[in-house]
Amino acid sequence: MTDNQRAITDDQRQRAKLIWAYHQMHHDVQPTDAAIGLGSHDLGVPAYCAQLYRAGLFPTLVFTGGPNPTAPERFPRGEAVHFREHALNLGVPNEAILLEPKARNTGQNITFSRDALAAAGIKPGTVLLVSMPYMERRSFATARKMWPEVDVICASEPLEFDDYLKSIGDEKLVTDQLVGDLQRVIEYPALGFAIEQEVPEDVHAAYTSLIHDGFTSRLIAG
């Protein structure tokens, strides 16, 4: 890690790992009518989408996302555009990919992808959402609110927490993101953005203690 990539303590790591496990839905990945690769800063999403496509799990793949609001330099032409190019390089045929380059949040990822599929004459009954590992639960809760008529399966690149930390290289940033996503899981239902998700007491305690420790850069203003 560089000087700007701060490490976390062993105790903070254990609390972050608890939240990491909660964020993952542990769904059985099965064939679906379509898949949606949710925009993010992580090329693990299109790479895993390509792997699942090659395994024959879906015929159509939507990549969704405009410029990343927290790291616009990461994918300057927008998340969906870069994800599509990465998937093409990994063997996904162009005709299997739909592009949705305007979404700026998860709710728009879902609704705009639904619209892109409809415009292509596709009305799926089942959808596979592929996201970063710590976004599975929020993606699920959002999709169930915004698109309740479809059955949703969530998936992400199968990485252990420590391996994901190493792949990103910034333990503080990853922990900030875990905390920020859990805040959204907790607060978005009251705003009409997602369905309610039960948060176990130990997960909530880990969340509040990490906020107290200063892992707050990805929190939304109250």
N, CA and C atoms as a LAMMPS dump frame, in Angstrom:
ITEM: TIMESTEP
0
ITEM: NUMBER OF ATOMS
666
ITEM: BOX BOUNDS ff ff ff
-5.0000000000000000e+02 5.0000000000000000e+02
-5.0000000000000000e+02 5.0000000000000000e+02
-5.0000000000000000e+02 5.0000000000000000e+02
ITEM: ATOMS id mol type element x y z
1 1 1 N 0.832 -1.202 0
2 1 2 C 0 0 0
3 1 3 C 0.864 1.247 0
4 2 1 N 0.393 2.323 -0.621
5 2 2 C 1.086 3.595 -0.602
6 2 3 C 0.724 4.351 0.662
7 3 1 N 1.332 5.53 0.828
8 3 2 C 1.031 6.335 2.011
9 3 3 C -0.425 6.764 2.038
10 4 1 N -1.049 6.873 0.847
11 4 2 C -2.448 7.299 0.772
12 4 3 C -3.425 6.14 0.934
13 5 1 N -2.913 4.922 1.003
14 5 2 C -3.76 3.742 1.12
15 5 3 C -3.604 3.185 2.531
16 6 1 N -4.455 3.663 3.421
17 6 2 C -4.278 3.36 4.838
18 6 3 C -4.777 1.976 5.212
19 7 1 N -4.037 1.322 6.088
20 7 2 C -4.43 0.021 6.617
21 7 3 C -5.405 0.197 7.766
22 8 1 N -6.061 -0.881 8.141
23 8 2 C -6.966 -0.885 9.283
24 8 3 C -6.423 -1.851 10.33
25 9 1 N -6.892 -1.703 11.563
26 9 2 C -6.426 -2.576 12.631
27 9 3 C -7.084 -3.95 12.508
28 10 1 N -6.55 -4.914 13.228
29 10 2 C -7.134 -6.259 13.213
30 10 3 C -8.566 -6.248 13.721
31 11 1 N -8.842 -5.446 14.75
32 11 2 C -10.199 -5.37 15.281
33 11 3 C -11.147 -4.747 14.258
34 12 1 N -10.714 -3.685 13.617
35 12 2 C -11.542 -3.067 12.578
36 12 3 C -11.756 -4.019 11.415
37 13 1 N -10.754 -4.796 11.102
38 13 2 C -10.883 -5.778 10.024
39 13 3 C -11.968 -6.796 10.341
40 14 1 N -12.029 -7.27 11.572
41 14 2 C -13.038 -8.256 11.956
42 14 3 C -14.443 -7.66 11.884
43 15 1 N -14.581 -6.406 12.297
44 15 2 C -15.894 -5.753 12.205
45 15 3 C -16.283 -5.52 10.748
46 16 1 N -15.332 -5.108 9.936
47 16 2 C -15.608 -4.909 8.511
48 16 3 C -15.978 -6.227 7.837
49 17 1 N -15.31 -7.295 8.231
50 17 2 C -15.59 -8.605 7.648
51 17 3 C -17.01 -9.067 7.97
52 18 1 N -17.5 -8.715 9.142
53 18 2 C -18.871 -9.048 9.526
54 18 3 C -19.864 -8.342 8.604
55 19 1 N -19.606 -7.078 8.323
56 19 2 C -20.481 -6.321 7.424
57 19 3 C -20.37 -6.861 6
58 20 1 N -19.156 -7.193 5.588
59 20 2 C -18.931 -7.793 4.26
60 20 3 C -19.813 -9.03 4.065
61 21 1 N -19.821 -9.909 5.057
62 21 2 C -20.622 -11.133 4.957
63 21 3 C -22.109 -10.814 4.882
64 22 1 N -22.55 -9.813 5.623
65 22 2 C -23.966 -9.436 5.594
66 22 3 C -24.369 -8.905 4.219
67 23 1 N -23.509 -8.143 3.593
68 23 2 C -23.835 -7.546 2.297
69 23 3 C -24.04 -8.594 1.207
70 24 1 N -23.477 -9.763 1.348
71 24 2 C -23.604 -10.776 0.311
72 24 3 C -24.859 -11.619 0.539
73 25 1 N -25.603 -11.848 -0.533
74 25 2 C -26.893 -12.52 -0.434
75 25 3 C -26.772 -14.035 -0.453
76 26 1 N -25.663 -14.564 -0.927
77 26 2 C -25.432 -16.012 -0.975
78 26 3 C -26.496 -16.735 -1.797
79 27 1 N -26.906 -16.103 -2.888
80 27 2 C -27.852 -16.743 -3.799
81 27 3 C -27.158 -17.827 -4.624
82 28 1 N -27.917 -18.844 -4.971
83 28 2 C -27.429 -19.841 -5.922
84 28 3 C -27.547 -19.254 -7.33
85 29 1 N -26.43 -19.149 -8.027
86 29 2 C -26.445 -18.586 -9.37
87 29 3 C -27.035 -19.609 -10.33
88 30 1 N -28.123 -19.215 -10.99
89 30 2 C -28.853 -20.087 -11.892
90 30 3 C -29.103 -19.365 -13.215
91 31 1 N -29.469 -20.094 -14.266
92 31 2 C -29.794 -19.429 -15.533
93 31 3 C -30.94 -18.435 -15.371
94 32 1 N -30.81 -17.283 -16.024
95 32 2 C -31.84 -16.246 -15.989
96 32 3 C -32.109 -15.746 -17.406
97 33 1 N -33.164 -14.953 -17.533
98 33 2 C -33.522 -14.424 -18.846
99 33 3 C -32.571 -13.321 -19.31
100 34 1 N -31.969 -12.612 -18.357
101 34 2 C -31.041 -11.525 -18.672
102 34 3 C -30.183 -11.254 -17.453
103 35 1 N -29.082 -10.563 -17.685
104 35 2 C -28.207 -10.149 -16.583
105 35 3 C -27.95 -8.659 -16.695
106 36 1 N -27.673 -8.043 -15.546
107 36 2 C -27.339 -6.623 -15.49
108 36 3 C -26.028 -6.485 -14.737
109 37 1 N -25.029 -5.915 -15.39
110 37 2 C -23.758 -5.608 -14.743
111 37 3 C -23.807 -4.187 -14.23
112 38 1 N -23.866 -4.04 -12.919
113 38 2 C -24.047 -2.728 -12.307
114 38 3 C -22.738 -1.947 -12.293
115 39 1 N -22.816 -0.701 -12.719
116 39 2 C -21.641 0.146 -12.788
117 39 3 C -20.973 0.335 -11.438
118 40 1 N -19.654 0.464 -11.466
119 40 2 C -18.867 0.628 -10.242
120 40 3 C -17.448 0.994 -10.662
121 41 1 N -16.544 1.015 -9.684
122 41 2 C -15.14 1.283 -9.991
123 41 3 C -14.343 0 -10.211
124 42 1 N -15.007 -1.15 -10.276
125 42 2 C -14.356 -2.453 -10.172
126 42 3 C -14.553 -3.271 -11.445
127 43 1 N -13.468 -3.547 -12.174
128 43 2 C -13.566 -4.36 -13.39
129 43 3 C -13.852 -5.824 -13.092
130 44 1 N -13.891 -6.191 -11.823
131 44 2 C -14.332 -7.536 -11.478
132 44 3 C -15.763 -7.793 -11.906
133 45 1 N -16.576 -6.73 -12.011
134 45 2 C -17.974 -6.898 -12.419
135 45 3 C -18.072 -7.375 -13.875
136 46 1 N -17.51 -6.658 -14.85
137 46 2 C -17.612 -7.174 -16.231
138 46 3 C -16.863 -8.476 -16.432
139 47 1 N -15.774 -8.682 -15.695
140 47 2 C -15.041 -9.946 -15.832
141 47 3 C -15.904 -11.117 -15.385
142 48 1 N -16.622 -10.952 -14.281
143 48 2 C -17.477 -12.032 -13.803
144 48 3 C -18.7 -12.195 -14.704
145 49 1 N -19.222 -11.081 -15.216
146 49 2 C -20.317 -11.169 -16.187
147 49 3 C -19.895 -12.006 -17.399
148 50 1 N -18.69 -11.759 -17.885
149 50 2 C -18.201 -12.512 -19.045
150 50 3 C -18.084 -13.992 -18.713
151 51 1 N -17.596 -14.294 -17.541
152 51 2 C -17.46 -15.702 -17.127
153 51 3 C -18.827 -16.377 -17.083
154 52 1 N -19.816 -15.699 -16.518
155 52 2 C -21.151 -16.283 -16.41
156 52 3 C -21.824 -16.394 -17.783
157 53 1 N -21.572 -15.415 -18.656
158 53 2 C -22.122 -15.512 -20.009
159 53 3 C -21.546 -16.725 -20.73
160 54 1 N -20.237 -16.893 -20.642
161 54 2 C -19.596 -18.022 -21.315
162 54 3 C -20.087 -19.355 -20.759
163 55 1 N -20.545 -19.339 -19.505
164 55 2 C -21.098 -20.556 -18.901
165 55 3 C -22.542 -20.805 -19.334
166 56 1 N -23.111 -19.884 -20.119
167 56 2 C -24.45 -20.077 -20.661
168 56 3 C -25.572 -19.728 -19.714
169 57 1 N -25.326 -18.83 -18.763
170 57 2 C -26.343 -18.542 -17.751
171 57 3 C -27.362 -17.496 -18.183
172 58 1 N -27.103 -16.768 -19.256
173 58 2 C -28.066 -15.781 -19.751
174 58 3 C -27.708 -15.436 -21.189
175 59 1 N -28.697 -15.018 -21.989
176 59 2 C -28.425 -14.686 -23.393
177 59 3 C -28.127 -13.207 -23.617
178 60 1 N -28.572 -12.367 -22.7
179 60 2 C -28.468 -10.919 -22.886
180 60 3 C -27.898 -10.284 -21.636
181 61 1 N -27.003 -9.321 -21.824
182 61 2 C -26.309 -8.67 -20.723
183 61 3 C -26.402 -7.163 -20.901
184 62 1 N -26.887 -6.47 -19.88
185 62 2 C -26.933 -5.011 -19.875
186 62 3 C -25.805 -4.491 -18.995
187 63 1 N -24.999 -3.585 -19.515
188 63 2 C -24.07 -2.837 -18.684
189 63 3 C -24.64 -1.45 -18.463
190 64 1 N -24.681 -1.037 -17.214
191 64 2 C -25.335 0.216 -16.856
192 64 3 C -24.43 1.069 -15.993
193 65 1 N -24.411 2.37 -16.305
194 65 2 C -23.664 3.305 -15.47
195 65 3 C -22.992 4.395 -16.275
196 66 1 N -23.153 5.632 -15.815
197 66 2 C -22.448 6.761 -16.393
198 66 3 C -21.111 6.956 -15.699
199 67 1 N -20.574 8.17 -15.714
200 67 2 C -19.317 8.439 -15.017
201 67 3 C -19.443 8.154 -13.525
202 68 1 N -18.416 7.529 -12.943
203 68 2 C -18.436 7.221 -11.517
204 68 3 C -18.378 8.526 -10.735
205 69 1 N -19.36 8.789 -9.854
206 69 2 C -19.405 10.089 -9.174
207 69 3 C -18.266 10.313 -8.195
208 70 1 N -17.692 9.247 -7.633
209 70 2 C -16.614 9.418 -6.66
210 70 3 C -15.233 9.26 -7.268
211 71 1 N -15.144 8.644 -8.455
212 71 2 C -13.847 8.468 -9.111
213 71 3 C -14.027 8.581 -10.625
214 72 1 N -14.397 9.785 -11.126
215 72 2 C -14.673 9.932 -12.559
216 72 3 C -13.477 9.635 -13.445
217 73 1 N -12.274 9.758 -12.877
218 73 2 C -11.079 9.48 -13.668
219 73 3 C -10.888 7.988 -13.928
220 74 1 N -11.574 7.15 -13.141
221 74 2 C -11.405 5.707 -13.258
222 74 3 C -11.914 5.216 -14.609
223 75 1 N -13.126 5.639 -14.989
224 75 2 C -13.706 5.267 -16.283
225 75 3 C -14.232 6.545 -16.927
226 76 1 N -13.377 7.317 -17.569
227 76 2 C -13.755 8.66 -18.027
228 76 3 C -14.88 8.693 -19.054
229 77 1 N -15.079 7.608 -19.795
230 77 2 C -16.18 7.566 -20.768
231 77 3 C -17.432 6.905 -20.202
232 78 1 N -17.434 6.67 -18.906
233 78 2 C -18.593 6.077 -18.247
234 78 3 C -18.389 4.603 -17.958
235 79 1 N -18.982 4.166 -16.862
236 79 2 C -18.783 2.787 -16.404
237 79 3 C -19.273 1.771 -17.431
238 80 1 N -20.471 1.97 -17.958
239 80 2 C -21.044 0.989 -18.875
240 80 3 C -20.19 0.829 -20.13
241 81 1 N -19.673 1.925 -20.645
242 81 2 C -18.863 1.886 -21.867
243 81 3 C -17.589 1.069 -21.622
244 82 1 N -16.907 1.353 -20.521
245 82 2 C -15.673 0.627 -20.218
246 82 3 C -15.958 -0.844 -19.887
247 83 1 N -17.06 -1.096 -19.173
248 83 2 C -17.409 -2.485 -18.848
249 83 3 C -17.683 -3.279 -20.121
250 84 1 N -18.408 -2.673 -21.048
251 84 2 C -18.705 -3.349 -22.315
252 84 3 C -17.415 -3.704 -23.044
253 85 1 N -16.493 -2.762 -23.113
254 85 2 C -15.239 -3.019 -23.809
255 85 3 C -14.461 -4.156 -23.139
256 86 1 N -14.478 -4.179 -21.822
257 86 2 C -13.772 -5.238 -21.098
258 86 3 C -14.414 -6.594 -21.386
259 87 1 N -15.75 -6.628 -21.396
260 87 2 C -16.447 -7.891 -21.674
261 87 3 C -16.198 -8.36 -23.102
262 88 1 N -16.167 -7.438 -24.057
263 88 2 C -15.865 -7.805 -25.438
264 88 3 C -14.483 -8.436 -25.529
265 89 1 N -13.533 -7.86 -24.813
266 89 2 C -12.171 -8.406 -24.818
267 89 3 C -12.111 -9.796 -24.188
268 90 1 N -13.105 -10.107 -23.355
269 90 2 C -13.153 -11.41 -22.689
270 90 3 C -14.06 -12.401 -23.415
271 91 1 N -14.491 -12.051 -24.628
272 91 2 C -15.19 -13.009 -25.462
273 91 3 C -16.696 -12.914 -25.51
274 92 1 N -17.295 -11.91 -24.86
275 92 2 C -18.748 -11.747 -24.968
276 92 3 C -19.049 -11.08 -26.307
277 93 1 N -19.927 -11.64 -27.131
278 93 2 C -20.201 -11.041 -28.445
279 93 3 C -20.967 -9.725 -28.313
280 94 1 N -20.704 -8.833 -29.238
281 94 2 C -21.327 -7.514 -29.209
282 94 3 C -22.853 -7.602 -29.203
283 95 1 N -23.398 -8.566 -29.964
284 95 2 C -24.861 -8.655 -30.071
285 95 3 C -25.529 -9.107 -28.776
286 96 1 N -24.765 -9.605 -27.822
287 96 2 C -25.338 -10.035 -26.547
288 96 3 C -25.393 -8.908 -25.52
289 97 1 N -24.801 -7.745 -25.851
290 97 2 C -24.661 -6.669 -24.865
291 97 3 C -25.556 -5.492 -25.217
292 98 1 N -26.296 -5.019 -24.222
293 98 2 C -27.023 -3.754 -24.299
294 98 3 C -26.308 -2.736 -23.422
295 99 1 N -26.284 -1.492 -23.878
296 99 2 C -25.559 -0.439 -23.167
297 99 3 C -26.543 0.564 -22.591
298 100 1 N -26.381 0.848 -21.323
299 100 2 C -27.181 1.878 -20.649
300 100 3 C -26.186 2.841 -19.981
301 101 1 N -25.866 3.967 -20.607
302 101 2 C -24.762 4.807 -20.148
303 101 3 C -25.144 6.028 -19.333
304 102 1 N -26.388 6.09 -18.84
305 102 2 C -26.842 7.331 -18.202
306 102 3 C -27.044 7.227 -16.696
307 103 1 N -27.209 6.04 -16.15
308 103 2 C -27.567 5.894 -14.738
309 103 3 C -26.491 6.48 -13.828
310 104 1 N -26.934 7.147 -12.771
311 104 2 C -26.008 7.747 -11.812
312 104 3 C -26.18 7.179 -10.414
313 105 1 N -27.123 6.282 -10.215
314 105 2 C -27.301 5.632 -8.911
315 105 3 C -27.932 4.269 -9.144
316 106 1 N -28.045 3.481 -8.072
317 106 2 C -28.502 2.096 -8.229
318 106 3 C -29.956 2.024 -8.681
319 107 1 N -30.792 2.927 -8.19
320 107 2 C -32.176 2.945 -8.638
321 107 3 C -32.276 3.167 -10.132
322 108 1 N -31.482 4.093 -10.654
323 108 2 C -31.465 4.325 -12.099
324 108 3 C -30.844 3.153 -12.842
325 109 1 N -29.821 2.522 -12.255
326 109 2 C -29.266 1.308 -12.866
327 109 3 C -30.37 0.299 -13.157
328 110 1 N -31.251 0.097 -12.188
329 110 2 C -32.312 -0.899 -12.332
330 110 3 C -33.367 -0.44 -13.323
331 111 1 N -33.89 0.766 -13.144
332 111 2 C -35 1.22 -13.983
333 111 3 C -34.557 1.476 -15.417
334 112 1 N -33.381 2.05 -15.599
335 112 2 C -32.91 2.309 -16.96
336 112 3 C -32.553 0.995 -17.672
337 113 1 N -32.031 0.019 -16.94
338 113 2 C -31.744 -1.286 -17.549
339 113 3 C -33.034 -1.987 -17.947
340 114 1 N -34.047 -1.897 -17.11
341 114 2 C -35.363 -2.453 -17.46
342 114 3 C -35.864 -1.828 -18.76
343 115 1 N -35.704 -0.497 -18.876
344 115 2 C -36.154 0.193 -20.079
345 115 3 C -35.338 -0.23 -21.303
346 116 1 N -34.034 -0.425 -21.123
347 116 2 C -33.183 -0.853 -22.243
348 116 3 C -33.582 -2.239 -22.729
349 117 1 N -33.884 -3.12 -21.791
350 117 2 C -34.333 -4.455 -22.167
351 117 3 C -35.676 -4.387 -22.893
352 118 1 N -36.595 -3.578 -22.379
353 118 2 C -37.908 -3.444 -23.02
354 118 3 C -37.771 -2.899 -24.436
355 119 1 N -36.878 -1.921 -24.623
356 119 2 C -36.671 -1.352 -25.95
357 119 3 C -36.124 -2.382 -26.927
358 120 1 N -35.423 -3.394 -26.389
359 120 2 C -34.906 -4.478 -27.223
360 120 3 C -35.904 -5.619 -27.368
361 121 1 N -37.118 -5.425 -26.843
362 121 2 C -38.158 -6.44 -26.951
363 121 3 C -38.033 -7.56 -25.949
364 122 1 N -37.313 -7.32 -24.855
365 122 2 C -37.071 -8.349 -23.843
366 122 3 C -37.808 -7.97 -22.562
367 123 1 N -38.673 -8.853 -22.114
368 123 2 C -39.387 -8.659 -20.859
369 123 3 C -39.061 -9.847 -19.951
370 124 1 N -37.979 -9.774 -19.203
371 124 2 C -37.515 -10.94 -18.45
372 124 3 C -38.394 -11.25 -17.246
373 125 1 N -38.439 -12.523 -16.923
374 125 2 C -39.079 -12.942 -15.677
375 125 3 C -38.076 -13.134 -14.57
376 126 1 N -36.819 -13.386 -14.977
377 126 2 C -35.729 -13.559 -14.017
378 126 3 C -34.542 -12.723 -14.475
379 127 1 N -33.869 -12.095 -13.51
380 127 2 C -32.731 -11.23 -13.808
381 127 3 C -31.602 -11.536 -12.832
382 128 1 N -30.389 -11.62 -13.37
383 128 2 C -29.192 -11.778 -12.553
384 128 3 C -28.528 -10.417 -12.415
385 129 1 N -28.379 -9.947 -11.181
386 129 2 C -27.682 -8.693 -10.905
387 129 3 C -26.249 -9.005 -10.506
388 130 1 N -25.306 -8.484 -11.265
389 130 2 C -23.888 -8.695 -10.955
390 130 3 C -23.323 -7.363 -10.468
391 131 1 N -22.753 -7.389 -9.272
392 131 2 C -22.271 -6.163 -8.642
393 131 3 C -20.951 -6.429 -7.952
394 132 1 N -20.401 -5.408 -7.318
395 132 2 C -19.291 -5.616 -6.409
396 132 3 C -19.799 -6.432 -5.215
397 133 1 N -18.931 -7.186 -4.548
398 133 2 C -19.404 -8.071 -3.472
399 133 3 C -20.19 -7.353 -2.381
400 134 1 N -19.777 -6.16 -2.015
401 134 2 C -20.454 -5.468 -0.911
402 134 3 C -21.701 -4.708 -1.367
403 135 1 N -22.057 -4.81 -2.639
404 135 2 C -23.267 -4.147 -3.139
405 135 3 C -24.431 -5.105 -3.362
406 136 1 N -24.231 -6.395 -3.091
407 136 2 C -25.288 -7.358 -3.417
408 136 3 C -26.596 -7.038 -2.7
409 137 1 N -26.537 -6.841 -1.399
410 137 2 C -27.784 -6.673 -0.642
411 137 3 C -28.508 -5.389 -1.046
412 138 1 N -27.759 -4.306 -1.213
413 138 2 C -28.412 -3.057 -1.614
414 138 3 C -28.993 -3.188 -3.021
415 139 1 N -28.281 -3.869 -3.909
416 139 2 C -28.802 -4.081 -5.257
417 139 3 C -30.097 -4.888 -5.22
418 140 1 N -30.108 -5.936 -4.395
419 140 2 C -31.302 -6.767 -4.261
420 140 3 C -32.477 -5.946 -3.735
421 141 1 N -32.238 -5.195 -2.651
422 141 2 C -33.314 -4.42 -2.033
423 141 3 C -33.843 -3.363 -2.989
424 142 1 N -32.954 -2.772 -3.782
425 142 2 C -33.371 -1.762 -4.751
426 142 3 C -34.197 -2.389 -5.87
427 143 1 N -33.726 -3.501 -6.402
428 143 2 C -34.441 -4.154 -7.499
429 143 3 C -35.821 -4.631 -7.065
430 144 1 N -35.936 -5.151 -5.862
431 144 2 C -37.235 -5.622 -5.385
432 144 3 C -38.229 -4.463 -5.238
433 145 1 N -37.72 -3.28 -4.966
434 145 2 C -38.587 -2.103 -4.872
435 145 3 C -38.923 -1.543 -6.244
436 146 1 N -37.923 -1.418 -7.092
437 146 2 C -38.089 -0.741 -8.374
438 146 3 C -38.643 -1.639 -9.478
439 147 1 N -38.465 -2.957 -9.319
440 147 2 C -38.856 -3.896 -10.38
441 147 3 C -39.423 -5.15 -9.737
442 148 1 N -40.507 -5.028 -9.006
443 148 2 C -40.99 -6.14 -8.172
444 148 3 C -41.508 -7.332 -8.962
445 149 1 N -41.816 -7.147 -10.228
446 149 2 C -42.403 -8.241 -11.002
447 149 3 C -41.375 -9.263 -11.475
448 150 1 N -40.09 -9.006 -11.323
449 150 2 C -39.081 -9.98 -11.738
450 150 3 C -38.485 -10.686 -10.524
451 151 1 N -38.042 -11.914 -10.735
452 151 2 C -37.286 -12.644 -9.721
453 151 3 C -35.811 -12.268 -9.866
454 152 1 N -35.204 -11.867 -8.76
455 152 2 C -33.849 -11.335 -8.781
456 152 3 C -32.88 -12.317 -8.123
457 153 1 N -31.788 -12.594 -8.813
458 153 2 C -30.673 -13.346 -8.249
459 153 3 C -29.463 -12.42 -8.246
460 154 1 N -28.753 -12.365 -7.13
461 154 2 C -27.579 -11.504 -7.007
462 154 3 C -26.304 -12.333 -7.053
463 155 1 N -25.286 -11.766 -7.682
464 155 2 C -24.004 -12.452 -7.787
465 155 3 C -22.891 -11.418 -7.798
466 156 1 N -21.71 -11.843 -7.421
467 156 2 C -20.518 -11.01 -7.491
468 156 3 C -19.31 -11.919 -7.619
469 157 1 N -18.203 -11.313 -8.019
470 157 2 C -16.965 -12.077 -8.153
471 157 3 C -16.682 -12.8 -6.837
472 158 1 N -16.478 -14.125 -6.866
473 158 2 C -16.336 -14.89 -5.624
474 158 3 C -14.959 -14.691 -4.981
475 159 1 N -14.877 -13.687 -4.133
476 159 2 C -13.637 -13.366 -3.439
477 159 3 C -13.854 -13.377 -1.936
478 160 1 N -12.877 -13.867 -1.199
479 160 2 C -12.882 -13.716 0.243
480 160 3 C -12.546 -12.269 0.59
481 161 1 N -12.934 -11.859 1.797
482 161 2 C -12.746 -10.471 2.197
483 161 3 C -11.283 -10.036 2.108
484 162 1 N -10.381 -10.827 2.64
485 162 2 C -8.967 -10.456 2.624
486 162 3 C -8.433 -10.37 1.201
487 163 1 N -8.907 -11.247 0.319
488 163 2 C -8.474 -11.198 -1.076
489 163 3 C -8.991 -9.932 -1.762
490 164 1 N -10.222 -9.532 -1.42
491 164 2 C -10.758 -8.305 -1.999
492 164 3 C -9.966 -7.091 -1.518
493 165 1 N -9.632 -7.066 -0.226
494 165 2 C -8.804 -5.971 0.284
495 165 3 C -7.503 -5.874 -0.503
496 166 1 N -6.883 -7.004 -0.744
497 166 2 C -5.616 -6.999 -1.487
498 166 3 C -5.821 -6.528 -2.922
499 167 1 N -6.931 -6.92 -3.532
500 167 2 C -7.169 -6.55 -4.925
501 167 3 C -7.379 -5.05 -5.081
502 168 1 N -7.989 -4.41 -4.085
503 168 2 C -8.211 -2.966 -4.123
504 168 3 C -6.978 -2.222 -3.634
505 169 1 N -6.313 -2.752 -2.616
506 169 2 C -5.087 -2.167 -2.123
507 169 3 C -5.253 -1.036 -1.129
508 170 1 N -6.488 -0.745 -0.732
509 170 2 C -6.741 0.358 0.194
510 170 3 C -7.788 -0.103 1.207
511 171 1 N -7.329 -0.553 2.371
512 171 2 C -8.228 -1.139 3.36
513 171 3 C -9.2 -0.114 3.931
514 172 1 N -8.742 1.109 4.139
515 172 2 C -9.616 2.156 4.656
516 172 3 C -10.74 2.461 3.68
517 173 1 N -10.412 2.582 2.412
518 173 2 C -11.428 2.869 1.402
519 173 3 C -12.482 1.77 1.353
520 174 1 N -12.049 0.512 1.329
521 174 2 C -13.001 -0.593 1.28
522 174 3 C -13.915 -0.567 2.503
523 175 1 N -13.359 -0.319 3.676
524 175 2 C -14.179 -0.273 4.895
525 175 3 C -15.151 0.893 4.846
526 176 1 N -14.706 2.039 4.347
527 176 2 C -15.623 3.168 4.15
528 176 3 C -16.791 2.759 3.251
529 177 1 N -16.498 2.018 2.191
530 177 2 C -17.54 1.612 1.255
531 177 3 C -18.507 0.616 1.893
532 178 1 N -17.991 -0.303 2.683
533 178 2 C -18.855 -1.248 3.389
534 178 3 C -19.821 -0.515 4.308
535 179 1 N -19.294 0.45 5.043
536 179 2 C -20.116 1.223 5.971
537 179 3 C -21.138 2.06 5.211
538 180 1 N -20.704 2.701 4.116
539 180 2 C -21.623 3.524 3.338
540 180 3 C -22.754 2.725 2.728
541 181 1 N -22.464 1.543 2.22
542 181 2 C -23.528 0.73 1.642
543 181 3 C -24.504 0.247 2.703
544 182 1 N -23.997 -0.065 3.899
545 182 2 C -24.904 -0.496 4.96
546 182 3 C -25.8 0.657 5.398
547 183 1 N -25.272 1.877 5.443
548 183 2 C -26.128 3.019 5.742
549 183 3 C -27.278 3.107 4.742
550 184 1 N -26.994 2.873 3.485
551 184 2 C -28.043 2.942 2.466
552 184 3 C -29.049 1.802 2.613
553 185 1 N -28.579 0.605 2.959
554 185 2 C -29.494 -0.504 3.23
555 185 3 C -30.45 -0.136 4.354
556 186 1 N -29.936 0.541 5.37
557 186 2 C -30.732 0.897 6.539
558 186 3 C -31.697 2.042 6.227
559 187 1 N -31.226 3.055 5.527
560 187 2 C -31.992 4.297 5.405
561 187 3 C -32.828 4.412 4.134
562 188 1 N -32.459 3.732 3.067
563 188 2 C -33.166 3.917 1.806
564 188 3 C -34.622 3.442 1.81
565 189 1 N -34.992 2.395 2.573
566 189 2 C -36.406 2.015 2.564
567 189 3 C -37.343 3.15 2.967
568 190 1 N -36.959 3.938 3.956
569 190 2 C -37.81 5.049 4.394
570 190 3 C -37.929 6.131 3.327
571 191 1 N -36.974 6.188 2.417
572 191 2 C -37.002 7.166 1.333
573 191 3 C -37.694 6.625 0.085
574 192 1 N -38.131 5.365 0.134
575 192 2 C -38.819 4.761 -0.994
576 192 3 C -37.911 4.205 -2.061
577 193 1 N -36.606 4.047 -1.747
578 193 2 C -35.647 3.592 -2.744
579 193 3 C -35.425 2.085 -2.736
580 194 1 N -35.844 1.39 -1.676
581 194 2 C -35.51 -0.029 -1.52
582 194 3 C -36.477 -0.671 -0.543
583 195 1 N -36.52 -2.006 -0.565
584 195 2 C -37.315 -2.704 0.438
585 195 3 C -36.504 -2.827 1.731
586 196 1 N -37.207 -3.067 2.82
587 196 2 C -36.568 -3.197 4.13
588 196 3 C -35.75 -4.485 4.201
589 197 1 N -34.596 -4.408 4.848
590 197 2 C -33.759 -5.575 5.101
591 197 3 C -33.433 -5.627 6.59
592 198 1 N -33.626 -6.778 7.214
593 198 2 C -33.29 -6.918 8.62
594 198 3 C -31.773 -6.876 8.8
595 199 1 N -31.316 -6.093 9.759
596 199 2 C -29.886 -5.986 10.054
597 199 3 C -29.632 -6.614 11.421
598 200 1 N -28.892 -7.704 11.493
599 200 2 C -28.615 -8.343 12.79
600 200 3 C -27.921 -7.38 13.756
601 201 1 N -28.118 -7.622 15.038
602 201 2 C -27.574 -6.716 16.053
603 201 3 C -26.061 -6.608 15.976
604 202 1 N -25.376 -7.724 15.748
605 202 2 C -23.913 -7.662 15.72
606 202 3 C -23.406 -6.889 14.507
607 203 1 N -24.128 -6.983 13.391
608 203 2 C -23.749 -6.226 12.201
609 203 3 C -23.971 -4.736 12.442
610 204 1 N -25.095 -4.4 13.071
611 204 2 C -25.379 -2.984 13.35
612 204 3 C -24.371 -2.417 14.343
613 205 1 N -23.979 -3.215 15.317
614 205 2 C -22.98 -2.758 16.288
615 205 3 C -21.635 -2.521 15.606
616 206 1 N -21.254 -3.405 14.687
617 206 2 C -20.011 -3.218 13.946
618 206 3 C -20.071 -1.939 13.111
619 207 1 N -21.221 -1.707 12.52
620 207 2 C -21.443 -0.505 11.695
621 207 3 C -21.282 0.774 12.514
622 208 1 N -21.963 0.861 13.645
623 208 2 C -21.895 2.082 14.446
624 208 3 C -20.494 2.302 15.018
625 209 1 N -19.814 1.234 15.383
626 209 2 C -18.472 1.39 15.94
627 209 3 C -17.471 1.824 14.874
628 210 1 N -17.637 1.353 13.64
629 210 2 C -16.744 1.786 12.569
630 210 3 C -16.996 3.244 12.192
631 211 1 N -18.234 3.681 12.259
632 211 2 C -18.518 5.104 12.074
633 211 3 C -17.808 5.914 13.159
634 212 1 N -17.882 5.451 14.393
635 212 2 C -17.196 6.117 15.506
636 212 3 C -15.689 6.17 15.265
637 213 1 N -15.163 5.149 14.598
638 213 2 C -13.729 5.106 14.302
639 213 3 C -13.334 5.979 13.115
640 214 1 N -14.319 6.572 12.461
641 214 2 C -14.011 7.508 11.38
642 214 3 C -14.144 6.989 9.969
643 215 1 N -14.792 5.846 9.794
644 215 2 C -14.985 5.305 8.45
645 215 3 C -16.254 5.902 7.851
646 216 1 N -16.159 7.141 7.453
647 216 2 C -17.35 7.937 7.125
648 216 3 C -17.323 8.575 5.745
649 217 1 N -16.302 8.312 4.945
650 217 2 C -16.175 9.065 3.687
651 217 3 C -17.243 8.707 2.663
652 218 1 N -17.915 7.57 2.822
653 218 2 C -18.952 7.174 1.858
654 218 3 C -20.364 7.299 2.455
655 219 1 N -20.494 7.951 3.599
656 219 2 C -21.818 8.159 4.182
657 219 3 C -22.55 9.27 3.429
658 220 1 N -23.863 9.127 3.35
659 220 2 C -24.688 10.187 2.818
660 220 3 C -25.08 11.117 3.948
661 221 1 N -25.283 12.394 3.639
662 221 2 C -25.633 13.368 4.673
663 221 3 C -27.001 13.05 5.25
664 222 1 N -27.121 13.204 6.544
665 222 2 C -28.382 12.932 7.215
666 222 3 C -29.401 14.028 7.012
